[in-house]
């Protein structure tokens, strides 16, 4: 098993879309097809052409590659993880490249899980090297971290990739500097815990469409309060706060008529809320919460889409879950969308900022208007 990903934009996008896959001849062919498109001569140096009857006997290993191709304005960077064979070396063809290519091989299940090395101007490799470096002197370590700035989009992945390495080195220094090592571990663990990423999105069709429409956002009180402000009419328990601990939510609701029969309208949403908020409780009787859960790890709100629950389903109680999986998405940035009524209706809700469930009531009101 190896982590597999591919990105022509950044290491972080490769990392967030990375998934564990079993190595197979088909997986190797897919990897090589992509590499040939980027750099035919480098890809050709790998020997993956074993006879078909013998390919299942090959021993596999994992690779991580960051490289660039082209010159001047046509220069581009790409990042890849995947499987290769014991007899092949995907790194050899890239070692000749000027401008720096980072490539590593390893054996063992998912041994290539750390973040690929970023190249280019977005997040210099030197910065990541320093971010993961340690020193026997705490003062020297602080001085080094001040010599570079890492873009906000990269911090969670960099911390995740380096955390084990830094903590292990800190543990090794406990004998000589026990206080400094303990403080370092506390800072890293607490700091990493406060930065939570959720997928903010909204859809009237399903969670698959929701994921395509939304963006990854780092939770903060501004995002949460905006969601709560828009939702307080439908859930009076969602109040303002200035907390620093958060969780992701994933909710599906059905709109009911006053006589409690189903209108056929659905809403699907994911986003951020405060850790101490009972998000799944307190909803008004005109909304039937057919499914709702919360969780506390990055991207944990990305679960497989499930069929819409039947009207009249029991409202789910809030219960933290930990189902973390990578996400294929763009960098966390503000996003707008345009929602148009089916059949060319006149009511158009344009450029609604996707701040999660905050738009849900507006969506259901518009849909109700179209059905009348």
C-alpha positions as CSV (number, residue, x, y, z in Angstrom):
1,X,0.0,0.0,0.0
2,X,1.3,3.5,-0.9
3,X,-0.1,7.0,-0.7
4,X,-1.1,8.1,-4.2
5,X,-1.7,11.7,-5.3
6,X,-0.9,14.0,-8.2
7,X,-1.0,17.8,-8.5
8,X,0.2,20.4,-11.0
9,X,-0.3,23.2,-8.5
10,X,1.1,22.6,-5.1
11,X,2.4,20.1,-2.6
12,X,-0.5,20.9,-0.3
13,X,-3.1,20.0,-3.0
14,X,-1.3,16.7,-3.6
15,X,-1.3,16.0,0.1
16,X,-5.0,16.8,0.7
17,X,-6.0,14.6,-2.2
18,X,-3.7,11.8,-1.2
19,X,-5.2,8.4,-0.6
20,X,-3.9,4.9,0.2
21,X,-4.1,2.4,-2.6
22,X,-2.7,-1.1,-3.1
23,X,0.2,-1.3,-5.6
24,X,-0.7,-3.2,-8.8
25,X,0.4,-3.3,-12.4
26,X,-2.6,-1.1,-13.3
27,X,-1.6,1.5,-10.7
28,X,1.9,1.5,-12.1
29,X,0.6,2.1,-15.6
30,X,-1.5,5.0,-14.5
31,X,1.4,6.6,-12.8
32,X,3.7,6.2,-15.7
33,X,1.2,7.6,-18.2
34,X,1.0,10.8,-16.2
35,X,4.7,11.1,-15.9
36,X,5.2,10.6,-19.6
37,X,2.9,13.6,-20.2
38,X,5.1,15.8,-18.0
39,X,8.6,14.5,-18.9
40,X,8.8,11.7,-21.5
41,X,12.6,11.3,-21.3
42,X,12.7,11.0,-17.5
43,X,9.8,8.6,-17.4
44,X,11.4,6.4,-20.1
45,X,14.3,5.7,-17.8
46,X,12.2,3.6,-15.5
47,X,12.0,-0.1,-16.3
48,X,8.4,-1.0,-15.7
49,X,8.1,-3.2,-18.8
50,X,8.1,-6.6,-17.2
51,X,6.3,-9.4,-19.1
52,X,2.6,-9.4,-18.4
53,X,2.8,-12.9,-16.9
54,X,5.4,-11.9,-14.4
55,X,4.1,-8.5,-13.3
56,X,2.2,-9.9,-10.4
57,X,5.5,-11.2,-9.0
58,X,7.1,-7.8,-8.8
59,X,8.0,-6.3,-5.4
60,X,6.7,-2.8,-4.8
61,X,7.9,0.3,-3.0
62,X,6.6,3.8,-2.6
63,X,7.9,7.1,-4.0
64,X,7.4,10.8,-3.4
65,X,8.4,13.3,-6.1
66,X,8.5,17.1,-6.4
67,X,9.9,18.4,-9.7
68,X,9.7,21.1,-12.3
69,X,9.8,21.2,-16.1
70,X,10.2,23.8,-18.7
71,X,12.0,27.1,-18.7
72,X,11.1,30.7,-18.1
73,X,7.4,31.5,-18.4
74,X,6.7,27.9,-19.5
75,X,8.2,26.4,-16.3
76,X,5.8,24.5,-14.2
77,X,6.0,22.4,-11.0
78,X,4.3,19.1,-10.2
79,X,4.0,16.8,-7.2
80,X,3.3,13.1,-7.1
81,X,3.2,10.1,-4.8
82,X,2.6,6.5,-5.8
83,X,4.0,3.0,-6.3
84,X,7.0,1.8,-8.2
85,X,8.9,-1.5,-8.2
86,X,12.1,-2.7,-6.5
87,X,13.8,-2.8,-9.9
88,X,12.8,0.7,-10.9
89,X,14.0,4.0,-9.7
90,X,11.7,6.9,-10.7
91,X,14.1,9.3,-9.0
92,X,17.0,8.6,-11.3
93,X,15.5,10.4,-14.3
94,X,14.8,13.5,-12.3
95,X,18.2,13.8,-10.6
96,X,19.6,15.4,-13.7
97,X,17.1,18.2,-13.7
98,X,18.3,21.7,-12.9
99,X,16.3,23.9,-10.6
100,X,16.0,21.1,-8.1
101,X,13.9,18.0,-8.0
102,X,13.2,16.2,-4.7
103,X,12.5,12.5,-4.9
104,X,12.6,9.7,-2.3
105,X,11.9,6.0,-2.2
106,X,10.8,3.9,0.8
107,X,9.4,0.4,1.6
108,X,6.6,-0.3,3.9
109,X,2.8,0.3,3.9
110,X,2.1,4.0,3.3
111,X,5.7,5.0,4.1
112,X,5.3,8.0,1.7
113,X,2.6,9.7,3.7
114,X,4.5,12.9,4.7
115,X,4.0,16.1,2.8
116,X,5.9,16.4,-0.5
117,X,8.7,19.1,-0.7
118,X,7.3,22.3,-2.0
119,X,9.3,23.9,-4.8
120,X,9.1,27.3,-6.4
121,X,8.0,30.6,-4.8
122,X,4.9,29.6,-2.9
123,X,6.6,27.8,0.0
124,X,10.4,27.4,-0.5
125,X,11.9,24.0,0.3
126,X,14.3,25.8,2.6
127,X,11.5,27.0,4.7
128,X,10.1,23.5,5.1
129,X,13.6,22.2,5.9
130,X,13.9,24.7,8.7
131,X,10.4,24.1,9.8
132,X,11.2,20.4,10.4
133,X,14.7,21.0,11.8
134,X,15.7,21.0,15.4
135,X,18.5,22.1,17.6
136,X,20.0,21.3,20.9
137,X,19.4,24.9,21.9
138,X,15.8,26.1,22.3
139,X,17.0,29.7,21.6
140,X,18.6,28.7,18.3
141,X,15.4,27.0,17.3
142,X,13.4,30.1,17.9
143,X,15.9,32.2,15.9
144,X,15.7,29.9,12.9
145,X,11.9,29.9,12.8
146,X,11.9,33.7,12.5
147,X,14.0,33.6,9.3
148,X,11.1,32.5,7.1
149,X,7.4,32.8,6.7
150,X,5.2,29.9,5.7
151,X,1.9,30.8,3.8
152,X,-1.2,30.1,6.0
153,X,-2.5,27.5,3.5
154,X,0.6,25.3,4.1
155,X,0.8,25.4,7.9
156,X,-1.6,22.5,8.8
157,X,0.0,20.1,6.4
158,X,3.6,21.2,7.4
159,X,2.8,20.8,11.1
160,X,1.2,17.4,10.4
161,X,4.2,16.2,8.3
162,X,6.8,17.4,10.8
163,X,5.1,16.8,14.1
164,X,6.3,13.2,14.6
165,X,9.8,14.1,13.7
166,X,10.0,17.2,16.0
167,X,8.3,15.4,18.9
168,X,10.6,12.4,18.7
169,X,13.7,14.7,18.7
170,X,12.3,16.6,21.6
171,X,11.8,13.4,23.5
172,X,15.4,12.5,22.9
173,X,16.5,15.8,24.5
174,X,14.4,15.2,27.7
175,X,17.5,13.9,29.6
176,X,19.4,17.1,29.1
177,X,16.7,19.7,28.7
178,X,13.5,18.2,30.2
179,X,11.6,21.5,30.7
180,X,12.4,22.8,27.2
181,X,11.3,19.5,25.6
182,X,8.0,19.4,27.5
183,X,7.2,23.0,26.6
184,X,8.0,22.3,22.9
185,X,5.7,19.2,22.9
186,X,2.8,21.1,24.5
187,X,3.1,24.0,22.1
188,X,3.1,21.8,19.1
189,X,0.2,19.6,20.2
190,X,-2.0,22.5,21.4
191,X,-1.2,24.6,18.4
192,X,-1.9,21.8,16.0
193,X,-5.2,21.1,17.7
194,X,-6.5,24.6,17.4
195,X,-6.2,24.7,13.7
196,X,-9.1,22.7,12.3
197,X,-10.1,22.6,8.7
198,X,-13.6,21.8,7.5
199,X,-15.3,21.7,4.1
200,X,-17.8,24.6,4.0
201,X,-20.5,23.9,1.4
202,X,-24.2,23.8,0.7
203,X,-26.5,22.0,-1.7
204,X,-30.1,21.1,-2.3
205,X,-29.2,17.9,-4.2
206,X,-26.7,16.0,-2.1
207,X,-23.3,15.9,-0.4
208,X,-21.5,15.0,-3.7
209,X,-22.7,18.3,-5.2
210,X,-22.0,20.1,-1.9
211,X,-18.4,19.1,-2.1
212,X,-18.0,20.5,-5.6
213,X,-19.6,23.8,-4.7
214,X,-17.7,24.5,-1.5
215,X,-14.2,25.2,-0.2
216,X,-11.9,24.1,2.5
217,X,-11.8,26.7,5.3
218,X,-9.8,27.0,8.5
219,X,-12.4,27.3,11.3
220,X,-12.4,30.6,13.3
221,X,-14.9,32.5,15.4
222,X,-15.8,34.8,12.5
223,X,-16.8,31.9,10.2
224,X,-18.7,30.2,13.1
225,X,-20.5,33.4,14.2
226,X,-21.6,34.1,10.6
227,X,-23.1,30.6,10.4
228,X,-24.8,31.0,13.8
229,X,-26.2,34.4,12.9
230,X,-27.9,33.1,9.8
231,X,-29.2,30.0,11.6
232,X,-30.5,31.4,14.9
233,X,-34.1,31.7,13.5
234,X,-34.1,28.0,12.8
235,X,-32.0,27.0,15.9
236,X,-32.1,29.4,18.8
237,X,-29.3,27.6,20.6
238,X,-26.7,28.7,17.9
239,X,-25.4,31.9,19.6
240,X,-22.4,34.1,19.2
241,X,-19.1,33.2,20.8
242,X,-15.3,33.8,20.7
243,X,-14.1,30.3,21.2
244,X,-10.8,29.0,19.9
245,X,-11.8,25.3,19.7
246,X,-14.0,24.0,16.9
247,X,-15.5,21.0,15.3
248,X,-16.9,20.2,11.8
249,X,-20.5,19.4,11.2
250,X,-22.3,17.5,8.5
251,X,-26.1,17.8,8.4
252,X,-29.1,16.9,6.2
253,X,-32.5,18.4,6.7
254,X,-36.0,18.1,5.2
255,X,-38.5,21.0,5.1
256,X,-41.9,20.1,6.5
257,X,-45.3,21.7,5.9
258,X,-47.2,23.1,8.9
259,X,-49.1,19.8,9.1
260,X,-45.8,18.0,9.4
261,X,-45.9,16.4,6.0
262,X,-42.9,16.4,3.8
263,X,-42.4,19.2,1.2
264,X,-39.8,17.2,-0.7
265,X,-37.2,20.0,-0.2
266,X,-33.8,19.0,1.1
267,X,-30.7,20.7,2.3
268,X,-27.2,19.3,2.7
269,X,-24.4,21.2,4.4
270,X,-21.0,20.9,6.0
271,X,-19.0,23.5,7.9
272,X,-17.5,24.8,11.2
273,X,-19.1,25.3,14.6
274,X,-17.7,25.8,18.2
275,X,-16.6,22.7,20.0
276,X,-19.0,23.2,22.9
277,X,-22.0,23.8,20.7
278,X,-24.7,21.1,20.6
279,X,-25.1,21.7,16.9
280,X,-27.5,18.8,16.1
281,X,-29.9,19.8,18.9
282,X,-32.5,22.6,19.1
283,X,-33.8,22.8,15.5
284,X,-37.3,24.1,14.9
285,X,-40.1,21.7,14.2
286,X,-40.5,22.8,10.6
287,X,-37.1,21.3,9.8
288,X,-36.7,17.5,10.2
289,X,-33.0,16.8,10.7
290,X,-32.7,13.5,8.9
291,X,-29.0,13.1,9.7
292,X,-26.5,15.2,11.7
293,X,-23.1,14.6,13.2
294,X,-20.0,16.5,14.3
295,X,-16.3,15.6,14.4
296,X,-13.0,17.1,15.5
297,X,-10.3,16.2,12.9
298,X,-9.3,17.9,9.7
299,X,-11.7,17.2,6.8
300,X,-13.6,14.6,9.0
301,X,-16.9,15.9,7.7
302,X,-16.1,14.3,4.3
303,X,-18.0,11.0,4.5
304,X,-19.4,9.0,1.5
305,X,-22.7,10.5,0.3
306,X,-25.7,8.6,1.6
307,X,-29.3,8.4,0.2
308,X,-31.7,11.0,1.4
309,X,-33.4,9.7,4.6
310,X,-37.2,9.2,4.4
311,X,-39.4,12.0,5.8
312,X,-40.2,11.5,9.5
313,X,-36.8,10.1,10.4
314,X,-35.8,10.6,14.0
315,X,-33.5,13.6,14.5
316,X,-30.0,12.5,15.2
317,X,-28.4,13.6,18.5
318,X,-25.1,15.4,18.4
319,X,-22.3,12.8,18.8
320,X,-18.7,13.5,17.9
321,X,-17.2,11.1,15.3
322,X,-13.7,10.8,14.0
323,X,-13.9,9.8,10.3
324,X,-10.9,11.6,8.7
325,X,-10.1,11.2,5.1
326,X,-8.4,13.4,2.5
327,X,-10.1,15.8,0.3
328,X,-9.8,16.7,-3.2
329,X,-10.4,20.4,-3.3
330,X,-9.0,23.8,-4.0
331,X,-7.0,25.8,-1.5
332,X,-9.0,27.4,1.3
333,X,-10.2,30.7,-0.1
334,X,-13.5,32.7,-0.1
335,X,-15.9,31.5,-2.7
336,X,-19.2,32.7,-4.3
337,X,-21.7,30.9,-6.4
338,X,-24.9,31.5,-8.3
339,X,-28.0,29.3,-7.6
340,X,-30.7,29.5,-10.3
341,X,-34.2,28.0,-10.1
342,X,-35.0,25.0,-12.2
343,X,-37.1,25.6,-15.3
344,X,-35.8,29.2,-15.8
345,X,-37.8,30.7,-12.9
346,X,-37.4,34.4,-12.1
347,X,-36.1,34.1,-8.6
348,X,-32.3,34.0,-8.6
349,X,-30.1,34.0,-5.6
350,X,-26.7,35.4,-6.8
351,X,-23.3,35.3,-5.3
352,X,-24.1,33.8,-1.9
353,X,-21.0,33.4,0.1
354,X,-20.7,29.7,1.1
355,X,-20.3,30.0,4.8
356,X,-21.9,26.6,5.5
357,X,-25.4,26.0,6.8
358,X,-25.9,29.8,7.1
359,X,-27.4,29.8,3.6
360,X,-29.6,26.8,4.3
361,X,-32.8,28.6,5.3
362,X,-32.5,31.0,2.3
363,X,-32.2,28.0,0.0
364,X,-35.2,26.3,1.4
365,X,-37.3,29.5,1.3
366,X,-36.5,29.9,-2.4
367,X,-37.3,26.3,-3.2
368,X,-40.6,26.6,-1.3
369,X,-41.5,29.7,-3.4
370,X,-40.9,27.8,-6.6
371,X,-43.1,24.9,-5.6
372,X,-46.1,27.3,-4.9
